[in-house]
Amino acid sequence: MSNPILTIGIPTYKRPEQIQQTVRILLPQLTDEIALVVYDNCSPVPVSSLFTDEEKKHFTIKQNKANIGGDANIAGVLYNCDTKWCWTLGDDDYIREDAVEVVLAHIKKYPDFAFFKFNSPYAQETHGFMDVAKLCKRRKIFSVYSRLTFMSTSIYNMEKMHDYLFYYYRYLSTKNGQNIFLLKYLEANDDAVCLFTETSIVDLKPSSVIPAWSYEDLIVSCPLLFYAFKEKRKQMNGTLFVGITFGYFHGIFFSNLSFFKGLKWFFYVVRNYGVVNTIRYHGILLTMYILSLFVPKKLVEKVKAYRRNKKG
């Protein structure tokens, strides 16, 4: 029996149907090279009660003594990883039936890489911090940075990155701790290589599960996120921060926030990012939003559906 080289860590809370489905999709894909660990954040119905004894022989369940919050539970997946590689996986995402095989093939082909981002809008091999910062501003429907925040398509080389988890915990409240942790590692290791690939391991279908977080939770911490890279502020305004603020503005303009609440958060981001930067890098998005105020919502939805079908 070989030692595991990849840990698939699934943080979960109060989603019995979703965790059952995800684990049962993964079980047939497991090999001796994989350790599957579920982190139960003190759910009212314990995860251990949802599986048969036979199923539980093939994976580990760790139950927290108290609900420590979703972000801390995700950080714990990385902190407690005992293998070289760690895949942080959401409990409600649609895992492809060949996902484990695809991930294993990549980490074996590129054993010295620091990080893999699957389902990326763009494919690129990056070297060091600035390559990733520049890539993060690029976007199709979503920016690369927004997709980077989607944890289920991220694979970390914890053998290289474990000592930088300090930054994840320091910036936990930003809801971007996993990205700051990665970027701080790259900032200190300019020879580190990452692979952003369009290869899919998760089907990005709309979820019927209402997220436990809101855009307001995400946006309120933007000053702290900017502060994390204050030494490179001028470089970041036109690279990394473009991708970050695109996510903020897209959420403000096109989510279910009320008009006045959206306006409040819009000016909050602008105050921290800067008026000139906002106009320079997000002029098209601002124009689209202003036009959307005068266009019937049904027509907007038809245009969005057309764009999705065209890209699909």
C-alpha positions, 0 to 999 in steps of 0.5 A, spaced: 500 500 500 502 506 497 502 512 502 497 518 500 500 524 496 493 528 496 488 529 501 481 531 499 479 536 505 471 537 505 469 542 510 461 542 511 456 544 516 449 542 516 448 540 509 447 532 510 444 531 503 450 535 499 455 532 503 452 525 502 452 526 495 459 529 494 462 523 498 459 518 494 461 521 488 468 521 490 468 514 494 469 510 487 474 514 485 479 513 491 485 510 491 491 508 496 494 515 493 488 519 496 486 521 503 479 523 503 477 527 510 471 531 512 471 536 517 464 537 520 463 543 523 459 541 529 453 540 525 446 538 528 446 532 525 453 529 525 456 527 519 458 520 522 451 518 522 450 519 514 454 514 512 454 506 513 460 503 516 462 500 510 463 507 507 466 510 513 472 505 512 474 509 506 475 516 509 476 520 515 471 524 519 473 530 524 468 533 528 469 540 531 467 541 538 464 547 536 462 551 530 468 555 528 465 558 522 466 556 515 473 560 514 476 557 520 474 550 518 477 551 511 483 554 513 483 547 518 483 543 512 490 546 509 493 546 516 491 539 518 493 536 511 499 531 512 500 529 505 504 533 499 498 536 496 491 538 498 485 539 495 480 544 498 473 541 496 466 544 497 460 540 500 455 542 495 459 542 488 458 538 482 464 533 482 466 530 475 466 523 475 474 523 473 476 529 477 480 525 482 484 522 476 485 528 472 488 532 479 493 526 480 495 526 473 497 533 474 500 533 480 504 527 478 506 531 471 508 537 475 511 535 482 515 541 483 509 546 482 506 550 487 499 551 485 493 548 480 487 552 479 482 548 475 476 551 471 480 557 470 477 562 465 484 562 462 490 557 461 497 560 463 503 557 467 505 563 471 512 564 475 512 568 481 507 573 484 507 578 478 505 573 473 499 571 477 497 579 479 497 580 472 493 574 470 488 576 476 485 582 472 483 578 466 476 576 465 471 573 461 464 572 465 468 572 471 475 575 473 480 570 474 481 572 481 473 571 482 474 564 480 480 563 484 476 565 490 472 558 488 476 553 493 473 547 489 478 548 484 484 549 488 490 544 489 495 546 494 502 544 494 502 544 502 510 541 502 512 548 499 506 552 502 505 550 509 509 555 513 505 561 509 498 559 513 500 564 518 497 569 512 491 565 511 489 566 519 491 573 519 486 575 514 481 570 515 475 575 516 476 578 509 473 571 506 479 571 501 484 568 506 486 562 501 488 567 496 492 572 500 495 565 503 497 563 496 499 570 494 504 571 500 507 565 498 508 567 491 511 574 493 516 570 497 518 565 492 519 568 485 521 562 482 514 558 484 510 556 478 503 555 478 498 552 473 492 555 471 488 551 466 481 550 463 481 543 464 474 542 468 474 538 475 467 541 477 461 542 473 459 549 474 452 548 475 447 553 478 446 551 486 440 551 489 443 552 496 443 559 499 450 561 500 452 562 508 455 569 506 453 575 503 456 580 498 456 585 504 460 580 508 465 580 502 465 587 501 466 590 508 473 587 509 476 590 502 480 595 506 484 590 509 485 586 503 488 592 500 492 593 506 495 586 505 499 588 499 500 596 501 507 595 499 505 594 492 499 598 491 501 602 485 502 595 481 496 592 484 491 598 482 492 596 475 493 588 476 490 584 482 486 589 485 482 590 478 480 583 479 478 583 486 474 590 485 471 587 479 468 581 483 465 587 488 462 591 483 459 585 479 456 583 486 453 590 488 450 591 481 447 584 479 446 581 485 439 582 489 442 588 493 437 593 494 438 600 490 440 604 496 444 598 499 448 597 493 449 605 492 452 605 499 457 599 498 459 602 491 461 608 494 465 604 499 469 600 494 470 606 490 473 610 496 478 605 498 480 603 491 479 610 488 475 614 483 480 614 478 482 607 478 474 605 478 473 609 472 479 607 468 479 599 469 471 599 470 468 604 465 465 598 461 462 595 467 459 601 470 456 603 463 453 596 463 450 597 470 447 604 468 444 602 462 441 596 466 437 600 470 433 603 464 432 596 460 427 591 462 430 585 467 427 580 462 431 583 456 437 583 460 436 575 462 435 573 455 442 577 453 445 573 459 442 567 457 444 568 450 452 570 452 452 563 456 450 559 451 454 562 446 460 561 450 458 554 452 
